[in-house]
Amino acid sequence: LRVVDSSSCRQRAEPNARISLPRARFAVCMAHRLLLARGLRLSRSARRYSVELAASPLVRSDGYIGGRWVAAAAKFPVQEPASGAELRRVSDCGPPECRQAVNAAYSAFCAWREVPAKERSILLRKWHDLMIQNKEELARIITAENGKPLKEAMGEILYSAGFVEWFSEEARRIYGDIISSALRDRRILVLKQPVGVAAIITPWNFPSAMITRKVAAALAVGCTVVVKPAEDTPLSALALAELADQAGIPAGVYNVVPCSREKAPSVGEALCSDPLVAKISFTGSTATGKILLQHAAGTVKRVSMELGGHAPFIVFDSADVDKAVAGALASKYRNSGQTCVCTNRFLVQKGIHDSFVKKLAQAIQRELHVGSGFQEGTTQGPLINERAVEKVERHVSDAVSKGAHIVTGGKRHSFGKNFFEPTLLSNVTTEMLCTQEETFGPLAPVIKFDTEDEAVSIANSTSVGLAGYFYSQDPAQIWRVAERLEVGMVGVNEGLISGVEAPFGGVKQSGLGREGSKYGIDEYLEIKYVCFGGL
């Protein structure tokens, strides 16, 4: 017999329980009603937001090429992760549409590069202002297609708009240089010029911010772009195109070619091998990044990549445990663990280990609430699809089979097939999959360590190095560890480190180049040396 605990809506098996037939029937009836009600709530929610999206002028279904909405011969479905309901059918662009978009971008580049920096700055600022004016609608689009809680989606829109604002200001601060020459009759000048057409390939976990972090920098310096958004979340990219058009950004400067998962490889190859494309910017997995690098090598393109991470989170004995727990909660479970800088491995020193694990488990149970992203109070939405859930299950199963203990969570949540309980594992070792691969889900494995050298060695024992975090109140230790961690970004006593002003990027196989900050704009500029002689 399976009975349902209506307070938590979790099923539990009680094969030996003795229960009268009327009570059994009642239990089965109630279980059916609870699960049916939950399904109805999800389906009604999906239908309601599908209707709202259909009525929104920001929700578009076609590609955006050369300032026009262009329909492809086929369409692919965009689904709500929470319910699986179809939100929209979007044009499934292929290599022909890519070539059309690249040609439009190249034609526009010849004029856009000549537009004064101040005018480009003003247009970007208009785009930013429109994003802020429409922030509620843009956030709802993200929650519908990505699943993240509406509050997080609103935070992403503000973060996304912040990049447009930042680079609108940086557009006027692209400085050249004058270098003293060893010869009297010569002067050495250095110019910075836009590279040309940039192909922008973005992920689903931040469907708005990952676009503007790249596109705003490119447009600020005079480049034009072709955006290939993730197949799970194309609606945000198309909404940004609608607002760019309203802002007056010229036709061909910003182009979007959505495509299905089946066409993604051919579209990526088309963009990376087209001789008119001068620059590739990609955020995604390390495996896909390597494939795109091979495609780009044929024409020796400029490339910047933000690839996979495997972030360590180290808690030393000197740390403030309560602050470390708060930082861990923010770093691990934001967007249900689906961010590239999420903590993937917790390393906790033995003197503080038990206290940290106990307090983190209590915080998870107290503060994290699973549900639809549109429901008030939800902090943990669905994972993007069932494949993502299966990976978390595989990591948990592997860890438990090798001796790990489930402190809390550990299985799919009854809310729906794409939901997984926030999970904490203890007694974890480095032989387990969850410490060797990026989980990209709400799983926190905790490894106990003895010494600082041991912790740093474990943290650095991977082929990637995007972000790392540690908590300590020892000033000397803070300097040592910050310098020794082989990552591109370090959070010291802080679990959230992203900001438009800070350079974002990794080392080793976590990528090439930096995004955001004053350094991000250099990714779209070429340096030209001019020798002025005969003076």
Disulfide bonds with the S-S distance in Angstrom:
none
